[in-house]
Amino acid sequence: MLQTTFKTQYNLLTYAAYTRLKSADNNWAALSRNDQELAALWILERDMHNGGFLRFIGSEDEQCLSCAIRALKKVNAKECLSALAKLSAIIESLRNLHLHLPASEVFAYLTDEERETIDLQNLLYLNNSDHLNEQIFKEYGSNNNQRRASLFW
């Protein structure tokens, strides 16, 4: 039950930051550092649960990835960071081979082994992401959750 409460609070915090990003016409610089990280986490979670890392890198820019990584480092989410690092390395190696390859087309160039690795890392990330709710809420929500909730509603 307590985990559900953290998940709800986590969703409120991250989605509120995401709506502020959308209100700022996706201008990351218009957000506070914390809001950048929270919005990036919302986007990362949304995409990881609806298509995985390939969807995330296909629809988002480097700014979003760097903000998500910054947030995961802040809460010491080693397993999720490890999965993202392995996923990013696969994608980066393909981009180095195909210099002008859009992220949305990466899947077509993956080997079966790379696809298996991506599937495994997506699964590892998802298995560990549920444990992040409490960590993220404690890091970002404990001081500002009332202010953030009032801005959201």
Order of alpha helices (4+ residues) and beta strands (2+ residues): alpha-alpha-alpha-alpha-alpha-alpha-alpha-alpha
